[in-house]
């Protein structure tokens, strides 16, 4: 799985295809996303937040993944005339989530805001590749689905504060 995550971060097509065609692609994807958020929360745990709060962060990460995948699916399938399924979109987007770890790795070298921005842009790039594979969209439409889904996700996150 680590090899697939590295290839996904490099925007190679194969890991996204593997996740879409796996019978347990969504379950495997949920594990990937949960592990990423567990790693992201380690610095907070070391600073003294409770285990319950850490579990909440991981749960919110999973919910965020489902919402982002759903928004990309809705835009890609229904507005941009893609083909594919919501579970396929969830599976494909999940393999790109390890790029969020770049935020922690870059933090000592750049400001936290800049590190988070880099990780977010990189995540949108992986969602772009996921939309190409899972929804069978050409690159330009996949980019519209990825950027539109991410923008809608930001709005939904601000409205519902998660």
Beta strands, then each sheet from edge to edge (+ up, - down):
end
